[in-house]
Each structure stands twice: as structure tokens, then as C-alpha cells.
Amino acid sequence: MKSMARVALSGKIIKLEGKERDEAKGIIILAWWAREKQNGLSDSAFDDYMLDHLDLIDAEYDSQGNLREISERVSKTWQGI
């Protein structure tokens, strides 16, 4: 499902807008969250994790913010937790 959401966000096959686009972003981030949960990340980190990774997805797919800076910040914050 995460792969299909990435393809949809890229706009190569279909063009998502509005709520559908937000839902595709959520699918990707929730898949990342599930992996981190399996690796021991606490439920108390959910809101911060989701907001940081939404910034990352927005920068990657919607050119909102500097992708490199956001990627470095998110990696620094969440890597190895």
C-alpha cells in the first residue's frame, strides 16, 4: 500500500488532490510508524513523529520547505530511537 501511495503522490499514473493526497501521505507515514513501533518507539512519540514526517513528505512531494534541511532534521531526531 505504501508503494502505491508513493506512485500516486508522484503523479506519474494519476493526479491526487486535496483529501486524497493527504490520505496517501498518511499511509506512507503510518507505514513508517508501524516499522518504528516494531523497533520499540513509544506511543508517546506518535504526534511528534507524525508531524515531523509530514513535513518530510510535504517537502518531498509538494515542494513545501527545503527537502535537504528537513530530511537532515528528521533523520537526526528519529534515527536510532
Stockholm file with secondary structure:
# STOCKHOLM 1.0

chainA/1-81         MKSMARVALSGKIIKLEGKERDEAKGIIILAWWAREKQNGLSDSAFDDYMLDHLDLIDAEYDSQGNLREISERVSKTWQGI
#=GR chainA/1-81 SS CHHHHHHHHHTSSCCCCHHHHHHHHHHHHHHHHHHHHHTTCCGGGHHHHHHHHHHHHHHHHHCCSCHHHHHHHHHHHHTTC
#=GC SS_cons        CHHHHHHHHHTSSCCCCHHHHHHHHHHHHHHHHHHHHHTTCCGGGHHHHHHHHHHHHHHHHHCCSCHHHHHHHHHHHHTTC
//
